[in-house]
Amino acid sequence: AFHRAVIADALGSQALDAITAETVTAWGQDPWARGAYSVARPGAADARRTARSLAGGRLVFAGEAWDEAWATQLPGAYRTGVAAAGAVAV
């Protein structure tokens, strides 16, 4: 109900007619995600690049948190996923 109200407020109540399915995740209870956010603290965005370089090519990171241009957004997840797949493709 909360999310529907936010959508209606932002886009108008007619936008609710376009919603055909709804799903709620339990990020807060997931033992791996633990409700994580991918937002860097002010001045710490370079930590993404540093973490990747420390992995020395042994690990490949993907997900919206790892994209420097699109961090916290869907395009970042897509871009890093494509790049990671290319890096490990045989």
C-alpha positions as CSV (number, residue, x, y, z in Angstrom):
1,A,0.0,0.0,0.0
2,F,2.8,2.4,0.8
3,H,4.6,1.9,-2.5
4,R,1.3,2.2,-4.4
5,A,0.7,5.5,-2.7
6,V,4.2,6.8,-3.6
7,I,3.7,5.8,-7.2
8,A,0.4,7.5,-7.4
9,D,1.8,10.6,-5.8
10,A,4.7,10.7,-8.2
11,L,3.0,9.7,-11.4
12,G,-0.7,10.1,-10.8
13,S,-3.3,7.5,-9.8
14,Q,-3.7,6.4,-13.4
15,A,-0.2,4.9,-13.2
16,L,-1.5,2.3,-10.8
17,D,-3.6,0.8,-13.7
18,A,-0.3,-0.2,-15.4
19,I,0.9,-2.3,-12.5
20,T,0.1,-5.9,-13.3
21,A,2.1,-7.6,-10.6
22,E,3.8,-6.7,-7.3
23,T,6.6,-8.3,-5.4
24,V,8.2,-7.4,-2.1
25,T,11.6,-8.7,-1.2
26,A,12.9,-9.5,2.2
27,W,16.3,-7.8,1.8
28,G,16.5,-7.1,5.5
29,Q,16.2,-10.8,6.4
30,D,18.5,-12.1,3.7
31,P,21.7,-13.4,5.4
32,W,23.9,-12.4,2.4
33,A,22.4,-8.9,1.6
34,R,21.4,-8.0,5.1
35,G,19.4,-5.1,3.8
36,A,22.5,-3.6,2.1
37,Y,22.6,-0.3,0.2
38,S,25.1,0.5,-2.5
39,V,25.4,4.2,-1.7
40,A,28.9,5.5,-1.2
41,R,29.5,7.9,1.6
42,P,30.3,11.5,0.4
43,G,33.8,11.5,-0.9
44,A,34.2,7.7,-0.9
45,A,32.9,6.8,-4.4
46,D,36.5,5.9,-5.4
47,A,36.3,2.9,-3.0
48,R,34.6,1.0,-5.8
49,R,37.6,1.3,-8.0
50,T,40.0,0.6,-5.1
51,A,38.1,-2.6,-4.2
52,R,38.3,-3.8,-7.8
53,S,42.0,-3.2,-8.1
54,L,42.7,-4.9,-4.7
55,A,41.0,-8.1,-6.1
56,G,43.8,-8.2,-8.7
57,G,41.6,-9.8,-11.3
58,R,40.9,-12.8,-9.2
59,L,37.4,-11.7,-8.4
60,V,34.9,-10.1,-10.8
61,F,32.3,-7.8,-9.3
62,A,28.9,-7.1,-10.8
63,G,25.8,-5.3,-9.6
64,E,24.6,-1.8,-9.5
65,A,26.9,-0.9,-6.6
66,W,30.0,-1.4,-8.7
67,D,29.2,0.9,-11.7
68,E,30.9,4.2,-11.3
69,A,28.6,6.1,-13.7
70,W,25.3,4.3,-12.7
71,A,25.8,3.2,-9.1
72,T,22.5,2.6,-7.3
73,Q,20.6,2.3,-10.6
74,L,19.4,-0.5,-12.9
75,P,21.7,0.5,-15.8
76,G,24.7,0.0,-13.5
77,A,23.6,-3.6,-12.7
78,Y,23.2,-4.3,-16.4
79,R,26.5,-2.8,-17.4
80,T,28.6,-4.5,-14.7
81,G,26.8,-7.8,-15.4
82,V,27.7,-7.7,-19.1
83,A,31.3,-6.7,-18.3
84,A,31.6,-9.5,-15.7
85,A,30.2,-12.1,-18.1
86,G,32.7,-11.0,-20.7
87,A,35.5,-11.1,-18.2
88,V,34.8,-14.7,-17.3
89,A,33.6,-16.1,-20.7
90,V,35.8,-18.8,-21.9
